[in-house]
Amino acid sequence: MIRADVKIATWNVNSVLARLPLVLRWLEAARPDVLCLQEVKCANDRFPAAAFEELGYASEVNGQPTYNGVATLARHEIEDVRCGFPDDEEGAHARLLTATVKGVRVVNVYVPNGQSVGTDKYRFKLAWLERLREFLDDEFFTDDDVLLCGDFNVAPEERDVHDPALWRGRILFSKPERAAIEVVKEWGFTDAFRLHHAEGGNFSWWDYRAGSFPRNAGLRIDHIWVSEPLAARSKDTWIDKGPRGWERPSDHTPVVAEFTKV
């Protein structure tokens, strides 16, 4: 249960070691209570926890060398930490980290990209989203403070895509992916960003190629979804495009949500 205003952010940093100066710069300026990172691309023992601790952030990591990896940073105690799905086998992709901060159950996910429609990796993505819904059903109640965030690798609606005709049927915007993410949403989530911004043209990811960022040719694939109690206290949610314009940026940018106290 939130007893003070709280700010929670998510950011696919595309290698925490390569982007560490940018992440520290952003943390110093934005000062979220919680920052969920995806695609940290390092094992737990290489995660730069000490650098974040100097800024007052504790960290929990579900890491993996070279690929994947998620981490949750917080300026408060991080409790009840769980890595992955309960039935994960040894060596499973590091794509899920669940923890409680200030009474909010924060579910940090890096959904598989899927590579290309119809491939084995695409089928793995759809199956992973199905497992995520089952996990939510088994672990949480819709009247709890539950926040699901991260790189979903899905643009749910046409207004989340700079050119729907161009992207239709392609990875990140195909009908099966959008249907699968909708099933996850039907657990009881509200898109916190859409509570405050109905218009299109707001994106969180831009390809490095073809001048996509200056042209704003992007997709909104990074999300913060919340259960009903949090939706009722949603103060604002926004996309901070600033870091995407910094030197050697991630191809994603932070999404930030703020909630009022009870």
Backbone as CSV, one residue per row, in Angstrom:
resi,resn,N_x,N_y,N_z,CA_x,CA_y,CA_z,C_x,C_y,C_z
1,MET,0.842,-1.199,0.000,0.000,0.000,0.000,0.880,1.254,0.000
2,ILE,0.676,2.142,-0.968,1.469,3.363,-1.075,1.020,4.371,-0.018
3,ARG,1.966,4.876,0.776,1.647,5.875,1.788,2.359,7.195,1.512
4,ALA,2.925,7.322,0.331,3.533,8.573,-0.121,3.561,8.529,-1.642
5,ASP,3.657,9.683,-2.274,3.772,9.690,-3.724,4.973,8.850,-4.145
6,VAL,4.824,8.146,-5.261,5.895,7.263,-5.720,6.027,7.377,-7.237
7,LYS,7.272,7.337,-7.704,7.579,7.438,-9.131,8.317,6.169,-9.549
8,ILE,7.783,5.491,-10.556,8.347,4.228,-11.029,8.625,4.354,-12.518
9,ALA,9.830,3.943,-12.934,10.246,4.080,-14.328,10.725,2.747,-14.877
10,THR,10.687,2.636,-16.208,11.201,1.457,-16.897,12.041,1.919,-18.076
11,TRP,13.120,1.150,-18.353,14.040,1.564,-19.421,14.824,0.353,-19.909
12,ASN,14.698,0.040,-21.187,15.577,-0.935,-21.816,16.854,-0.191,-22.176
13,VAL,17.942,-0.508,-21.474,19.179,0.264,-21.622,20.131,-0.318,-22.679
14,ASN,19.827,-1.518,-23.194,20.651,-2.108,-24.259,22.125,-2.156,-23.839
15,SER,22.363,-2.807,-22.707,23.677,-3.014,-22.058,23.917,-1.965,-20.980
16,VAL,23.774,-2.398,-19.738,23.958,-1.475,-18.616,25.408,-1.042,-18.485
17,LEU,26.346,-1.879,-18.889,27.750,-1.495,-18.805,28.097,-0.444,-19.866
18,ALA,27.573,-0.618,-21.052,27.833,0.356,-22.114,27.129,1.687,-21.860
19,ARG,25.962,1.646,-21.213,25.169,2.868,-21.003,25.250,3.405,-19.576
20,LEU,26.145,2.866,-18.766,26.165,3.252,-17.354,26.233,4.769,-17.147
21,PRO,27.096,5.517,-17.841,27.110,6.972,-17.619,25.763,7.623,-17.910
22,LEU,25.043,7.116,-18.916,23.738,7.683,-19.253,22.713,7.362,-18.176
23,VAL,22.736,6.117,-17.682,21.769,5.722,-16.653,22.004,6.520,-15.373
24,LEU,23.272,6.679,-14.982,23.581,7.459,-13.784,23.167,8.920,-13.963
25,ARG,23.429,9.463,-15.135,23.034,10.853,-15.425,21.528,11.021,-15.299
26,TRP,20.795,10.072,-15.857,19.329,10.174,-15.812,18.810,9.998,-14.389
27,LEU,19.365,9.046,-13.662,18.930,8.819,-12.278,19.149,10.059,-11.414
28,GLU,20.278,10.698,-11.577,20.563,11.893,-10.785,19.552,12.999,-11.049
29,ALA,19.119,13.108,-12.292,18.183,14.166,-12.659,16.739,13.798,-12.341
30,ALA,16.342,12.557,-12.629,14.933,12.165,-12.514,14.558,11.677,-11.122
31,ARG,15.470,11.007,-10.444,15.271,10.493,-9.084,13.971,9.704,-8.911
32,PRO,13.753,8.693,-9.748,12.581,7.840,-9.504,12.769,7.029,-8.233
33,ASP,11.681,6.610,-7.636,11.770,5.700,-6.488,12.227,4.317,-6.940
34,VAL,11.774,3.927,-8.131,12.101,2.606,-8.682,12.447,2.781,-10.153
35,LEU,13.504,2.098,-10.594,13.845,2.039,-12.017,14.029,0.579,-12.401
36,CYS,13.205,0.123,-13.333,13.318,-1.232,-13.850,14.079,-1.189,-15.166
37,LEU,15.156,-1.961,-15.235,16.001,-2.006,-16.419,15.812,-3.330,-17.142
38,GLN,15.887,-3.261,-18.466,15.851,-4.474,-19.276,17.048,-4.497,-20.211
39,GLU,17.338,-5.717,-20.680,18.457,-5.971,-21.585,19.768,-5.445,-20.985
40,VAL,19.999,-5.809,-19.717,21.222,-5.345,-19.058,22.463,-6.045,-19.602
41,LYS,22.297,-7.223,-20.175,23.366,-7.921,-20.913,24.618,-8.181,-20.083
42,CYS,24.452,-8.559,-18.836,25.624,-8.934,-18.041,25.192,-9.897,-16.943
43,ALA,26.137,-10.713,-16.502,25.885,-11.615,-15.387,25.764,-10.819,-14.094
44,ASN,25.184,-11.421,-13.093,24.962,-10.730,-11.815,26.248,-10.172,-11.220
45,ASP,27.347,-10.929,-11.337,28.589,-10.489,-10.693,29.270,-9.338,-11.434
46,ARG,28.799,-8.999,-12.608,29.354,-7.863,-13.354,28.421,-6.647,-13.308
47,PHE,27.272,-6.805,-12.710,26.324,-5.686,-12.648,26.908,-4.568,-11.773
48,PRO,26.843,-3.313,-12.227,27.499,-2.208,-11.506,26.702,-1.707,-10.306
49,ALA,26.425,-2.604,-9.370,25.600,-2.262,-8.214,26.212,-1.138,-7.380
50,ALA,27.539,-1.126,-7.261,28.194,-0.116,-6.421,27.968,1.291,-6.957
51,ALA,27.967,1.438,-8.279,27.749,2.758,-8.872,26.348,3.270,-8.552
52,PHE,25.372,2.375,-8.569,24.006,2.784,-8.244,23.853,3.042,-6.738
53,GLU,24.564,2.270,-5.953,24.497,2.454,-4.504,25.011,3.832,-4.101
54,GLU,25.989,4.343,-4.820,26.507,5.683,-4.531,25.440,6.758,-4.721
55,LEU,24.466,6.474,-5.564,23.353,7.411,-5.771,22.172,7.112,-4.850
56,GLY,22.336,6.109,-3.988,21.276,5.792,-3.034,20.318,4.713,-3.496
57,TYR,20.719,3.926,-4.500,19.833,2.900,-5.046,20.333,1.500,-4.712
58,ALA,19.475,0.719,-4.080,19.713,-0.715,-3.956,19.355,-1.370,-5.282
59,SER,19.851,-2.569,-5.522,19.568,-3.231,-6.797,19.391,-4.726,-6.611
60,GLU,18.523,-5.277,-7.439,18.350,-6.721,-7.552,18.427,-7.061,-9.034
61,VAL,19.098,-8.170,-9.342,19.408,-8.469,-10.734,19.071,-9.922,-11.070
62,ASN,18.480,-10.099,-12.233,18.376,-11.422,-12.846,19.150,-11.314,-14.151
63,GLY,20.463,-11.569,-14.064,21.352,-11.273,-15.168,21.663,-12.470,-16.036
64,GLN,22.291,-12.161,-17.171,22.695,-13.186,-18.127,23.782,-12.587,-19.005
65,PRO,24.887,-13.275,-19.225,25.953,-12.701,-20.047,25.501,-12.467,-21.489
66,THR,25.839,-11.319,-22.020,25.703,-10.999,-23.450,24.277,-10.693,-23.893
67,TYR,23.298,-11.425,-23.364,21.920,-11.265,-23.816,20.988,-11.052,-22.622
68,ASN,19.818,-10.498,-22.920,18.717,-10.446,-21.960,19.107,-9.760,-20.651
69,GLY,18.524,-10.201,-19.540,18.828,-9.656,-18.229,17.934,-8.501,-17.842
70,VAL,17.449,-8.557,-16.596,16.617,-7.492,-16.037,17.126,-7.141,-14.649
71,ALA,16.910,-5.890,-14.257,17.337,-5.440,-12.932,16.342,-4.416,-12.418
72,THR,16.173,-4.393,-11.109,15.295,-3.422,-10.464,16.097,-2.642,-9.435
73,LEU,16.097,-1.322,-9.570,16.771,-0.415,-8.651,15.725,0.318,-7.836
74,ALA,16.041,0.623,-6.589,15.075,1.338,-5.753,15.779,2.126,-4.663
75,ARG,15.195,3.266,-4.306,15.698,4.092,-3.201,15.084,3.656,-1.870
76,HIS,14.445,2.514,-1.878,13.779,1.961,-0.698,14.109,0.477,-0.626
77,GLU,13.694,-0.152,0.425,13.969,-1.579,0.584,13.261,-2.380,-0.505
78,ILE,13.992,-3.316,-1.093,13.439,-4.217,-2.108,13.183,-5.561,-1.427
79,GLU,11.929,-5.989,-1.423,11.540,-7.177,-0.677,10.981,-8.259,-1.593
80,ASP,10.952,-9.477,-1.071,10.298,-10.613,-1.735,10.713,-10.726,-3.202
81,VAL,11.990,-10.805,-3.442,12.527,-10.834,-4.803,12.446,-12.246,-5.365
82,ARG,11.992,-12.335,-6.615,11.930,-13.627,-7.301,12.397,-13.440,-8.736
83,CYS,13.230,-14.357,-9.195,13.767,-14.295,-10.552,13.129,-15.367,-11.418
84,GLY,12.581,-14.960,-12.530,12.031,-15.899,-13.490,10.695,-16.486,-13.080
85,PHE,10.219,-17.410,-13.911,8.994,-18.152,-13.621,9.312,-19.289,-12.648
86,PRO,8.344,-19.689,-11.827,8.612,-20.765,-10.856,9.086,-22.068,-11.496
87,ASP,8.639,-22.330,-12.727,8.988,-23.603,-13.369,10.127,-23.468,-14.369
88,ASP,10.863,-22.363,-14.309,12.005,-22.195,-15.207,13.041,-23.296,-14.986
89,GLU,13.601,-23.777,-16.067,14.685,-24.734,-15.984,16.014,-23.998,-15.883
90,GLU,17.051,-24.694,-15.463,18.375,-24.088,-15.367,18.812,-23.572,-16.739
91,GLY,19.323,-22.355,-16.754,19.747,-21.764,-18.009,18.659,-21.050,-18.776
92,ALA,17.474,-20.911,-18.165,16.383,-20.206,-18.834,16.742,-18.738,-19.067
93,HIS,16.126,-18.144,-20.074,16.361,-16.730,-20.361,16.063,-15.869,-19.129
94,ALA,16.916,-14.896,-18.883,16.722,-13.974,-17.755,15.843,-12.812,-18.221
95,ARG,14.532,-12.978,-18.047,13.589,-12.019,-18.603,12.539,-11.535,-17.605
96,LEU,12.598,-11.986,-16.368,11.548,-11.661,-15.412,12.149,-11.479,-14.026
97,LEU,11.763,-10.383,-13.381,12.179,-10.120,-12.004,11.002,-9.490,-11.275
98,THR,10.587,-10.121,-10.194,9.447,-9.650,-9.419,9.923,-9.238,-8.029
99,ALA,9.478,-8.083,-7.560,9.896,-7.597,-6.246,8.832,-6.639,-5.699
100,THR,8.869,-6.440,-4.389,7.959,-5.497,-3.748,8.745,-4.290,-3.256
101,VAL,8.269,-3.103,-3.632,8.872,-1.845,-3.186,7.739,-0.928,-2.714
102,LYS,7.832,-0.487,-1.474,6.824,0.404,-0.889,5.406,-0.149,-1.064
103,GLY,5.275,-1.446,-0.926,3.971,-2.082,-0.988,3.470,-2.387,-2.380
104,VAL,4.213,-1.981,-3.399,3.813,-2.258,-4.784,4.560,-3.488,-5.281
105,ARG,3.821,-4.433,-5.831,4.442,-5.614,-6.420,4.834,-5.250,-7.848
106,VAL,6.125,-5.093,-8.079,6.646,-4.634,-9.360,7.129,-5.840,-10.164
107,VAL,6.515,-6.048,-11.320,6.865,-7.161,-12.202,7.601,-6.574,-13.405
108,ASN,8.894,-6.839,-13.465,9.787,-6.265,-14.462,10.049,-7.319,-15.533
109,VAL,9.669,-7.033,-16.800,9.773,-8.047,-17.849,10.531,-7.530,-19.070
110,TYR,11.246,-8.440,-19.693,11.822,-8.216,-21.009,11.264,-9.307,-21.907
111,VAL,10.194,-8.982,-22.597,9.501,-9.945,-23.451,10.392,-10.275,-24.655
112,PRO,10.458,-11.534,-25.071,11.269,-11.877,-26.244,10.887,-11.043,-27.461
113,ASN,11.873,-10.739,-28.284,11.625,-9.962,-29.499,10.858,-10.764,-30.541
114,GLY,11.223,-12.014,-30.719,10.525,-12.861,-31.686,11.176,-12.949,-33.047
115,GLN,12.135,-12.078,-33.306,12.947,-12.082,-34.527,12.144,-11.818,-35.791
116,SER,11.291,-12.744,-36.179,10.510,-12.607,-37.409,9.261,-13.465,-37.293
117,VAL,8.160,-12.982,-37.857,6.884,-13.698,-37.772,7.030,-15.093,-38.377
118,GLY,6.540,-16.095,-37.629,6.521,-17.465,-38.121,7.728,-18.302,-37.761
119,THR,8.747,-17.701,-37.142,9.957,-18.431,-36.785,9.793,-19.126,-35.430
120,ASP,10.769,-19.962,-35.087,10.764,-20.605,-33.781,10.819,-19.554,-32.668
121,LYS,11.615,-18.506,-32.873,11.708,-17.458,-31.861,10.395,-16.703,-31.714
122,TYR,9.654,-16.591,-32.774,8.326,-15.966,-32.719,7.369,-16.829,-31.893
123,ARG,7.396,-18.122,-32.139,6.541,-19.031,-31.370,6.949,-19.044,-29.897
124,PHE,8.254,-18.929,-29.633,8.736,-18.836,-28.253,8.180,-17.588,-27.583
125,LYS,8.135,-16.495,-28.303,7.596,-15.240,-27.768,6.137,-15.398,-27.366
126,LEU,5.339,-15.978,-28.252,3.917,-16.162,-27.956,3.722,-17.085,-26.755
127,ALA,4.531,-18.140,-26.683,4.438,-19.063,-25.546,4.868,-18.378,-24.255
128,TRP,5.893,-17.522,-24.336,6.367,-16.802,-23.152,5.279,-15.867,-22.622
129,LEU,4.576,-15.196,-23.494,3.487,-14.315,-23.067,2.345,-15.112,-22.435
130,GLU,2.113,-16.302,-22.944,1.107,-17.175,-22.340,1.525,-17.575,-20.931
131,ARG,2.804,-17.879,-20.757,3.313,-18.222,-19.424,3.215,-17.025,-18.479
132,LEU,3.436,-15.828,-19.005,3.335,-14.639,-18.166,1.918,-14.478,-17.636
133,ARG,0.923,-14.685,-18.467,-0.463,-14.584,-17.998,-0.753,-15.644,-16.936
134,GLU,-0.283,-16.842,-17.139,-0.487,-17.899,-16.141,0.186,-17.541,-14.822
135,PHE,1.378,-16.964,-14.910,2.106,-16.530,-13.721,1.316,-15.476,-12.952
136,LEU,0.769,-14.514,-13.651,-0.027,-13.470,-13.005,-1.260,-14.062,-12.335
137,ASP,-1.916,-14.988,-13.017,-3.100,-15.644,-12.452,-2.760,-16.383,-11.160
138,ASP,-1.609,-17.012,-11.147,-1.228,-17.846,-10.001,-0.709,-17.031,-8.811
139,GLU,-0.122,-15.872,-9.079,0.636,-15.166,-8.044,-0.064,-13.951,-7.439
140,PHE,-1.006,-13.334,-8.149,-1.509,-12.028,-7.711,-3.025,-11.955,-7.740
141,PHE,-3.540,-10.974,-7.009,-4.961,-10.650,-7.033,-5.131,-9.270,-7.648
142,THR,-6.204,-9.091,-8.402,-6.393,-7.834,-9.132,-6.657,-6.643,-8.228
143,ASP,-7.021,-6.888,-6.966,-7.239,-5.756,-6.054,-5.978,-5.416,-5.260
144,ASP,-4.845,-6.061,-5.595,-3.561,-5.703,-5.005,-2.903,-4.597,-5.829
145,ASP,-1.886,-3.957,-5.263,-1.093,-2.975,-5.998,-0.058,-3.720,-6.834
146,VAL,-0.387,-3.991,-8.087,0.485,-4.735,-8.991,0.827,-3.850,-10.183
147,LEU,2.110,-3.766,-10.497,2.576,-2.974,-11.632,3.435,-3.853,-12.526
148,LEU,3.034,-3.970,-13.773,3.772,-4.736,-14.775,4.430,-3.744,-15.721
149,CYS,5.750,-3.844,-15.849,6.432,-2.878,-16.714,7.599,-3.531,-17.428
150,GLY,8.084,-2.836,-18.457,9.256,-3.305,-19.153,9.151,-3.131,-20.651
151,ASP,10.048,-3.798,-21.333,10.048,-3.833,-22.790,9.160,-4.998,-23.205
152,PHE,7.953,-4.686,-23.661,6.998,-5.731,-24.047,7.262,-6.225,-25.467
153,ASN,8.046,-5.471,-26.239,8.309,-5.822,-27.637,7.025,-6.020,-28.440
154,VAL,5.990,-5.280,-28.067,4.727,-5.270,-28.804,4.158,-3.852,-28.764
155,ALA,3.774,-3.361,-29.923,3.003,-2.123,-30.012,1.528,-2.517,-30.079
156,PRO,0.747,-2.248,-29.026,-0.601,-2.817,-28.954,-1.597,-2.275,-29.975
157,GLU,-1.481,-0.995,-30.338,-2.494,-0.368,-31.183,-1.846,0.407,-32.326
158,GLU,-2.652,0.758,-33.328,-2.137,1.510,-34.467,-1.554,2.852,-34.041
159,ARG,-2.132,3.475,-33.039,-1.610,4.768,-32.601,-0.251,4.645,-31.900
160,ASP,0.193,3.402,-31.671,1.502,3.156,-31.060,2.592,2.910,-32.108
161,VAL,2.258,3.112,-33.379,3.167,2.811,-34.484,3.210,4.015,-35.424
162,HIS,4.399,4.404,-35.851,4.505,5.603,-36.691,3.882,5.416,-38.065
163,ASP,3.882,4.179,-38.584,3.298,3.895,-39.898,2.644,2.519,-39.834
164,PRO,1.382,2.446,-39.400,0.729,1.134,-39.235,0.711,0.302,-40.509
165,ALA,0.537,0.939,-41.663,0.501,0.180,-42.913,1.843,-0.488,-43.178
166,LEU,2.922,0.221,-42.901,4.259,-0.329,-43.094,4.525,-1.498,-42.155
167,TRP,4.065,-1.409,-40.906,4.380,-2.399,-39.883,3.370,-3.541,-39.813
168,ARG,2.242,-3.409,-40.455,1.211,-4.435,-40.345,1.737,-5.796,-40.776
169,GLY,1.568,-6.787,-39.904,2.014,-8.146,-40.192,3.469,-8.408,-39.878
170,ARG,4.187,-7.386,-39.430,5.605,-7.542,-39.114,5.806,-7.757,-37.613
171,ILE,6.993,-8.228,-37.275,7.318,-8.450,-35.871,7.144,-7.150,-35.090
172,LEU,6.678,-7.255,-33.861,6.355,-6.188,-32.913,4.948,-5.636,-33.111
173,PHE,4.315,-5.945,-34.269,2.980,-5.398,-34.515,2.054,-6.395,-35.209
174,SER,2.415,-7.660,-35.238,1.563,-8.661,-35.889,0.341,-8.961,-35.018
175,LYS,-0.713,-9.436,-35.643,-1.957,-9.714,-34.918,-1.789,-10.736,-33.794
176,PRO,-1.079,-11.853,-33.994,-0.924,-12.808,-32.886,-0.207,-12.210,-31.675
177,GLU,0.820,-11.382,-31.913,1.503,-10.729,-30.791,0.563,-9.795,-30.043
178,ARG,-0.179,-9.008,-30.800,-1.094,-8.046,-30.178,-2.200,-8.764,-29.422
179,ALA,-2.655,-9.889,-29.959,-3.666,-10.678,-29.253,-3.095,-11.274,-27.974
180,ALA,-1.846,-11.744,-28.034,-1.215,-12.354,-26.860,-1.010,-11.330,-25.755
181,ILE,-0.590,-10.112,-26.112,-0.370,-9.098,-25.079,-1.705,-8.620,-24.517
182,GLU,-2.749,-8.671,-25.327,-4.078,-8.286,-24.837,-4.577,-9.280,-23.794
183,VAL,-4.261,-10.550,-23.979,-4.623,-11.561,-22.977,-3.927,-11.263,-21.652
184,VAL,-2.671,-10.840,-21.714,-1.966,-10.445,-20.495,-2.666,-9.253,-19.850
185,LYS,-3.035,-8.290,-20.644,-3.696,-7.095,-20.127,-5.028,-7.416,-19.472
186,GLU,-5.729,-8.407,-20.025,-7.042,-8.779,-19.511,-6.977,-9.396,-18.121
187,TRP,-5.785,-9.668,-17.617,-5.659,-10.092,-16.215,-6.298,-9.057,-15.297
188,GLY,-6.247,-7.797,-15.694,-6.803,-6.728,-14.868,-5.978,-5.456,-14.907
189,PHE,-5.197,-5.284,-15.978,-4.311,-4.127,-16.077,-4.922,-2.984,-16.872
190,THR,-4.467,-1.795,-16.539,-4.735,-0.589,-17.315,-3.400,-0.033,-17.787
191,ASP,-3.356,0.413,-19.019,-2.170,1.055,-19.565,-2.053,2.444,-18.942
192,ALA,-1.074,2.615,-18.055,-0.973,3.877,-17.311,-0.734,5.064,-18.241
193,PHE,0.000,4.863,-19.315,0.259,5.967,-20.245,-1.032,6.442,-20.889
194,ARG,-1.888,5.506,-21.274,-3.129,5.863,-21.956,-4.160,6.490,-21.019
195,LEU,-3.953,6.411,-19.735,-4.821,7.143,-18.810,-4.665,8.650,-18.980
196,HIS,-3.522,9.070,-19.508,-3.198,10.496,-19.565,-2.934,11.019,-20.976
197,HIS,-2.724,10.104,-21.941,-2.368,10.527,-23.296,-3.092,9.634,-24.304
198,ALA,-4.083,10.189,-24.957,-4.862,9.413,-25.929,-4.308,9.509,-27.344
199,GLU,-3.486,10.505,-27.604,-3.041,10.764,-28.968,-1.951,9.787,-29.416
200,GLY,-1.812,9.654,-30.724,-0.732,8.868,-31.290,0.553,9.679,-31.368
201,GLY,1.569,9.067,-31.943,2.836,9.775,-32.137,3.763,9.762,-30.943
202,ASN,3.410,9.018,-29.900,4.254,8.909,-28.697,4.943,7.544,-28.712
203,PHE,6.249,7.560,-28.833,6.990,6.307,-28.982,8.094,6.199,-27.931
204,SER,8.530,4.950,-27.686,9.588,4.703,-26.702,10.805,4.032,-27.310
205,TRP,10.689,3.632,-28.571,11.790,2.956,-29.267,11.889,3.480,-30.686
206,TRP,13.127,3.733,-31.099,13.416,4.160,-32.460,14.633,3.387,-32.951
207,ASP,14.538,2.788,-34.109,15.656,2.066,-34.707,16.856,3.012,-34.840
208,TYR,18.054,2.439,-34.708,19.264,3.233,-34.892,19.431,3.677,-36.353
209,ARG,18.801,2.967,-37.262,19.028,3.202,-38.687,18.059,4.242,-39.264
210,ALA,18.457,4.779,-40.412,17.600,5.619,-41.264,17.087,6.873,-40.574
211,GLY,17.843,7.381,-39.591,17.421,8.607,-38.928,16.066,8.504,-38.274
212,SER,15.764,7.337,-37.719,14.423,7.099,-37.175,14.062,8.047,-36.040
213,PHE,15.032,8.332,-35.171,14.700,9.198,-34.033,14.425,10.638,-34.466
214,PRO,15.265,11.270,-35.268,14.935,12.634,-35.707,13.607,12.716,-36.461
215,ARG,13.245,11.635,-37.172,11.979,11.618,-37.911,10.808,11.179,-37.044
216,ASN,11.082,10.801,-35.801,10.080,10.245,-34.895,9.374,9.038,-35.513
217,ALA,10.143,8.216,-36.215,9.618,6.997,-36.817,9.836,5.848,-35.843
218,GLY,9.017,5.809,-34.808,9.222,4.847,-33.732,8.009,3.999,-33.430
219,LEU,8.129,3.233,-32.347,7.051,2.395,-31.835,6.962,2.586,-30.321
220,ARG,5.777,2.437,-29.770,5.615,2.437,-28.308,5.535,0.981,-27.867
221,ILE,6.676,0.447,-27.452,6.743,-0.961,-27.050,7.178,-1.128,-25.601
222,ASP,7.481,-0.029,-24.918,7.844,-0.063,-23.492,6.655,0.477,-22.701
223,HIS,6.223,-0.288,-21.716,4.936,0.012,-21.096,4.983,-0.080,-19.574
224,ILE,4.048,0.613,-18.955,3.756,0.469,-17.533,2.254,0.221,-17.417
225,TRP,1.909,-0.977,-16.993,0.511,-1.362,-16.812,0.256,-1.559,-15.319
226,VAL,-0.929,-1.196,-14.874,-1.205,-1.189,-13.436,-2.561,-1.802,-13.124
227,SER,-2.641,-2.398,-11.940,-3.923,-2.917,-11.448,-4.837,-1.757,-11.078
228,GLU,-6.101,-2.069,-10.857,-7.111,-1.025,-10.633,-6.775,-0.093,-9.474
229,PRO,-6.312,-0.600,-8.315,-5.996,0.334,-7.223,-4.926,1.352,-7.598
230,LEU,-3.926,0.936,-8.386,-2.908,1.880,-8.820,-3.440,2.807,-9.909
231,ALA,-4.259,2.281,-10.788,-4.849,3.132,-11.828,-5.646,4.273,-11.204
232,ALA,-6.319,3.992,-10.093,-7.115,5.021,-9.423,-6.243,6.116,-8.823
233,ARG,-4.961,5.813,-8.595,-4.059,6.796,-7.989,-2.991,7.279,-8.975
234,SER,-3.209,6.997,-10.262,-2.246,7.398,-11.282,-2.272,8.910,-11.464
235,LYS,-1.154,9.540,-11.192,-1.030,10.998,-11.266,-0.618,11.446,-12.663
236,ASP,0.322,10.734,-13.259,0.764,11.023,-14.621,1.689,9.901,-15.081
237,THR,1.777,9.728,-16.389,2.741,8.806,-16.993,3.251,9.474,-18.256
238,TRP,4.560,9.419,-18.461,5.120,10.109,-19.615,6.336,9.351,-20.147
239,ILE,6.668,9.659,-21.398,7.869,9.128,-22.047,8.914,10.231,-22.060
240,ASP,10.064,9.957,-21.474,11.149,10.928,-21.428,12.071,10.687,-22.627
241,LYS,11.896,11.457,-23.677,12.649,11.256,-24.912,14.090,11.763,-24.812
242,GLY,14.401,12.537,-23.777,15.716,13.164,-23.688,16.891,12.216,-23.862
243,PRO,16.948,11.098,-23.092,18.112,10.217,-23.181,18.330,9.590,-24.559
244,ARG,17.275,9.503,-25.366,17.458,8.921,-26.713,18.304,9.839,-27.601
245,GLY,18.363,11.112,-27.238,19.157,12.058,-28.001,20.564,12.262,-27.475
246,TRP,20.924,11.568,-26.393,22.274,11.694,-25.842,23.274,10.899,-26.680
247,GLU,24.550,11.103,-26.393,25.604,10.412,-27.136,25.615,8.922,-26.785
248,ARG,25.700,8.079,-27.798,25.721,6.614,-27.658,24.536,6.115,-26.820
249,PRO,23.314,6.454,-27.227,22.158,6.096,-26.409,21.703,4.657,-26.636
250,SER,20.850,4.197,-25.756,20.039,3.019,-26.044,19.062,3.395,-27.152
251,ASP,18.544,2.385,-27.846,17.513,2.670,-28.843,16.134,2.843,-28.196
252,HIS,16.050,2.616,-26.891,14.831,2.868,-26.116,15.046,4.092,-25.220
253,THR,13.955,4.599,-24.675,14.048,5.723,-23.743,13.154,5.442,-22.534
254,PRO,13.365,6.106,-21.400,12.580,5.785,-20.201,11.096,6.148,-20.320
255,VAL,10.287,5.329,-19.670,8.878,5.621,-19.444,8.686,5.734,-17.943
256,VAL,7.974,6.768,-17.505,7.884,7.096,-16.086,6.421,7.238,-15.674
257,ALA,6.070,6.656,-14.541,4.716,6.784,-13.995,4.781,7.283,-12.561
258,GLU,3.857,8.166,-12.212,3.818,8.704,-10.867,2.441,8.452,-10.258
259,PHE,2.441,8.052,-8.984,1.215,7.704,-8.292,1.100,8.491,-7.005
260,THR,-0.113,8.899,-6.672,-0.333,9.624,-5.441,-0.455,8.654,-4.280
261,LYS,-0.223,9.179,-3.086,-0.330,8.347,-1.885,-1.776,8.026,-1.585
262,VAL,-1.972,7.031,-0.738,-3.318,6.624,-0.324,-3.958,7.730,0.482
